[in-house]
Amino acid sequence: MRVTRLITAAALMLASSFALADDAEQAIRKTLTTLQLDVPVESVAPAPLNGLYEVRLQGGRVLYASADGQYVMQGYLYQVQGDKPVNLTERAERAGVAKLIGAIPQDQMVVFPAQGGKAKSVITVFTDTTCPYCQKLHAEVPKLNAMGIEVRYLAFPRQGLNSPGDEQLQAVWCSKDRPASLSKMINGKSVDAPKCDNPVSKQFALGQQIGINGTPAIILESGQMIPGYQPAAQLGKLALDSKG
């Protein structure tokens, strides 16, 4: 009899906590609608810190809110255990970016596989064929491949749509051999390709959504973003460490 009462009480407490969480989510979503955020809300869930809720926006950004929705803040939440603090906000944001990048089909990318077949790690690079530092990075792709790192390219015309870079990237994505065409275009050679439906504008929008404003922008498997060029040795170590 006592066991039955305990189970019933536990069930009521669990149902109550779900109801409270649901009420909090509704209140927070109502507040965020009032704030007229440009980015849709992906999820609302209790934060690691009691009393706060973690709001994940599309694109990976994280906000925090009170359960009644009256207080909303943006900033880093750290967990301090021992001598090494953990940036929980940064970790959550990286996970959101990794999820978005991981959802892109490989047939919409330009892929340079790792040597040996199986990649030890993967990096995703938002590139522009007119960008000097993208050209410099591309020259080191063979070194990265030799380290066991697969390089996947996404398009990001840094001067916007309808720019020369946009036209070049569309030609690359519409060509029959994308890797060869990208290498030609990024080395100053022309590529003759027919117009086609391509993901360049969609990838450009995704880059903006996750906070990219220049190229090259390198995304590690963890979702960490590295803005700008990095030498192959340094970038390769970051990629392999991110995998581990």
C-alpha positions as CSV (number, residue, x, y, z in Angstrom):
1,M,0.0,0.0,0.0
2,R,2.8,2.4,1.0
3,V,4.7,1.5,-2.2
4,T,1.6,2.3,-4.3
5,R,1.3,5.7,-2.6
6,L,4.9,6.5,-3.2
7,I,4.6,5.6,-6.9
8,T,1.5,7.7,-7.2
9,A,3.1,10.7,-5.5
10,A,6.2,10.4,-7.8
11,A,4.0,10.3,-10.8
12,L,2.1,13.4,-9.7
13,M,5.3,15.2,-9.1
14,L,6.6,14.2,-12.5
15,A,3.4,15.3,-14.2
16,S,3.6,18.6,-12.3
17,S,7.2,19.3,-13.4
18,F,6.2,18.6,-17.0
19,A,3.3,21.0,-16.7
20,L,5.5,23.7,-15.2
21,A,8.1,23.2,-17.9
22,D,5.4,23.5,-20.6
23,D,4.0,26.7,-18.9
24,A,7.6,28.2,-18.8
25,E,8.2,27.4,-22.5
26,Q,4.9,29.1,-23.5
27,A,5.7,32.2,-21.5
28,I,9.3,32.4,-22.9
29,R,8.1,31.9,-26.5
30,K,5.5,34.6,-26.0
31,T,8.2,37.0,-24.7
32,L,10.5,36.2,-27.6
33,T,7.7,36.8,-30.1
34,T,7.3,40.2,-28.5
35,L,11.0,40.9,-29.0
36,Q,10.5,40.2,-32.7
37,L,13.7,38.1,-33.1
38,D,14.7,37.6,-36.7
39,V,15.8,34.0,-36.0
40,P,13.3,31.3,-35.2
41,V,13.4,29.5,-31.8
42,E,14.5,25.9,-32.1
43,S,13.9,24.8,-28.6
44,V,13.3,25.9,-25.0
45,A,14.5,23.6,-22.1
46,P,15.8,23.9,-18.5
47,A,19.3,25.2,-18.4
48,P,22.0,23.6,-16.3
49,L,21.6,26.4,-13.8
50,N,18.4,26.0,-11.7
51,G,15.8,28.7,-12.4
52,L,17.0,29.4,-15.9
53,Y,15.8,28.1,-19.3
54,E,18.1,27.6,-22.3
55,V,16.7,29.0,-25.5
56,R,18.3,27.6,-28.7
57,L,17.9,29.7,-31.8
58,Q,18.3,28.4,-35.4
59,G,21.9,28.9,-36.3
60,G,23.2,27.8,-33.0
61,R,22.9,31.0,-30.9
62,V,21.8,30.5,-27.2
63,L,19.8,32.8,-24.9
64,Y,18.7,32.3,-21.3
65,A,15.3,33.3,-19.8
66,S,13.5,33.2,-16.5
67,A,10.6,30.7,-16.2
68,D,8.0,33.5,-16.3
69,G,9.6,34.9,-19.5
70,Q,10.1,38.4,-17.9
71,Y,13.9,38.2,-18.1
72,V,15.9,37.3,-21.2
73,M,19.7,37.6,-21.4
74,Q,22.5,36.8,-23.8
75,G,25.9,35.8,-22.4
76,Y,28.2,33.0,-21.4
77,L,27.2,30.5,-18.7
78,Y,30.2,28.8,-17.1
79,Q,30.4,25.7,-15.0
80,V,33.4,25.8,-12.6
81,Q,34.6,22.5,-11.4
82,G,38.1,22.2,-10.2
83,D,40.6,24.4,-11.9
84,K,39.1,24.4,-15.4
85,P,35.9,26.3,-16.1
86,V,33.6,25.0,-18.9
87,N,31.8,27.5,-21.1
88,L,28.4,25.8,-21.3
89,T,27.0,28.4,-23.7
90,E,29.8,28.0,-26.2
91,R,29.5,24.2,-26.0
92,A,25.7,24.4,-26.7
93,E,26.2,26.8,-29.6
94,R,28.9,24.7,-31.2
95,A,26.6,21.7,-30.9
96,G,23.9,23.6,-32.8
97,V,26.2,24.6,-35.6
98,A,27.5,21.0,-35.9
99,K,23.9,19.8,-36.2
100,L,23.2,22.3,-39.0
101,I,26.4,21.4,-40.9
102,G,25.8,17.7,-40.4
103,A,22.4,17.9,-42.0
104,I,23.8,19.1,-45.3
105,P,23.9,16.3,-47.9
106,Q,27.4,15.7,-49.2
107,D,26.1,15.9,-52.8
108,Q,25.6,19.6,-52.2
109,M,29.2,20.1,-51.2
110,V,32.6,20.0,-53.0
111,V,34.5,17.3,-51.3
112,F,38.3,16.6,-51.2
113,P,38.6,13.2,-49.5
114,A,41.3,12.2,-47.0
115,Q,44.1,10.0,-48.3
116,G,43.7,6.4,-47.5
117,G,39.9,6.3,-47.8
118,K,38.7,6.7,-44.2
119,A,38.9,10.2,-42.8
120,K,40.4,10.8,-39.3
121,S,38.5,14.1,-39.2
122,V,36.4,16.4,-41.3
123,I,36.4,20.2,-41.8
124,T,33.8,22.2,-43.6
125,V,35.0,25.4,-45.3
126,F,32.8,28.2,-46.4
127,T,34.7,29.6,-49.4
128,D,34.7,32.2,-52.1
129,T,36.8,31.7,-55.2
130,T,37.7,35.4,-55.3
131,C,39.1,35.4,-51.8
132,P,42.9,35.5,-51.6
133,Y,43.1,33.6,-48.3
134,C,40.6,31.0,-49.6
135,Q,43.1,30.5,-52.4
136,K,45.9,30.2,-50.0
137,L,44.0,27.6,-47.9
138,H,43.0,25.6,-51.0
139,A,46.7,25.2,-51.9
140,E,47.2,23.4,-48.6
141,V,44.2,21.0,-49.0
142,P,46.6,18.2,-50.3
143,K,48.5,18.5,-47.0
144,L,45.3,18.3,-45.0
145,N,44.2,15.2,-47.0
146,A,47.6,13.6,-46.4
147,M,47.0,14.1,-42.6
148,G,43.7,12.1,-42.9
149,I,41.4,15.2,-43.0
150,E,38.6,15.4,-45.4
151,V,37.8,18.9,-46.6
152,R,34.3,19.8,-47.5
153,Y,33.5,23.1,-49.2
154,L,30.3,25.2,-49.0
155,A,29.7,28.3,-51.0
156,F,29.8,31.8,-49.4
157,P,30.1,34.7,-51.9
158,R,31.5,37.3,-49.5
159,Q,30.4,40.2,-51.6
160,G,26.8,38.9,-51.7
161,L,24.6,37.4,-54.3
162,N,24.9,38.5,-57.9
163,S,28.6,39.4,-57.2
164,P,31.4,38.0,-59.4
165,G,32.2,35.5,-56.6
166,D,28.6,34.3,-56.6
167,E,28.7,33.7,-60.4
168,Q,31.9,31.8,-60.1
169,L,30.6,29.6,-57.3
170,Q,27.4,28.9,-59.2
171,A,29.6,27.8,-62.2
172,V,31.6,25.5,-59.9
173,W,28.4,23.9,-58.4
174,C,26.8,23.5,-61.8
175,S,29.9,21.7,-63.3
176,K,30.2,18.0,-63.8
177,D,33.5,17.8,-61.8
178,R,33.1,20.2,-58.9
179,P,36.5,19.5,-57.3
180,A,38.4,20.1,-60.5
181,S,36.3,23.2,-61.3
182,L,36.8,24.7,-57.9
183,S,40.6,24.2,-58.2
184,K,40.6,25.8,-61.6
185,M,38.5,28.7,-60.6
186,I,40.3,29.4,-57.3
187,N,43.6,29.4,-59.3
188,G,42.3,32.1,-61.6
189,K,41.2,29.9,-64.5
190,S,37.7,30.1,-66.0
191,V,35.1,27.3,-65.9
192,D,32.4,27.0,-68.5
193,A,29.3,25.4,-67.0
194,P,25.6,25.7,-67.9
195,K,23.2,27.3,-65.5
196,C,21.5,24.9,-63.1
197,D,19.6,24.8,-59.9
198,N,22.3,25.0,-57.2
199,P,22.6,25.5,-53.5
200,V,24.9,28.5,-53.5
201,S,22.3,31.0,-52.3
202,K,21.0,28.6,-49.7
203,Q,24.5,28.0,-48.4
204,F,25.2,31.7,-48.3
205,A,22.1,32.2,-46.1
206,L,23.2,29.4,-43.8
207,G,26.6,31.0,-43.4
208,Q,25.0,34.3,-42.4
209,Q,22.7,32.4,-40.0
210,I,25.5,30.9,-38.1
211,G,27.4,34.2,-38.0
212,I,29.9,34.0,-40.9
213,N,30.9,37.4,-42.3
214,G,34.1,36.6,-44.1
215,T,36.0,33.8,-45.8
216,P,37.4,31.3,-45.4
217,A,35.3,30.3,-42.4
218,I,36.3,26.8,-41.2
219,I,33.9,24.6,-39.1
220,L,35.4,21.7,-37.2
221,E,33.4,18.6,-36.4
222,S,32.7,19.9,-32.9
223,G,30.9,22.9,-34.4
224,Q,33.8,25.3,-33.5
225,M,34.2,28.0,-36.0
226,I,37.7,29.2,-37.1
227,P,37.5,32.5,-38.9
228,G,40.2,33.1,-41.5
229,Y,43.2,31.2,-42.9
230,Q,45.2,28.8,-40.8
231,P,48.4,26.9,-42.0
232,A,47.8,23.2,-42.7
233,A,49.8,22.0,-39.7
234,Q,48.0,24.2,-37.3
235,L,44.6,23.6,-38.8
236,G,45.2,19.9,-39.0
237,K,46.0,19.7,-35.3
238,L,42.8,21.6,-34.4
239,A,40.8,19.3,-36.6
240,L,42.2,16.1,-35.2
241,D,41.9,17.4,-31.6
242,S,38.3,18.4,-32.2
243,K,37.6,14.8,-33.3
244,G,39.0,13.5,-30.1
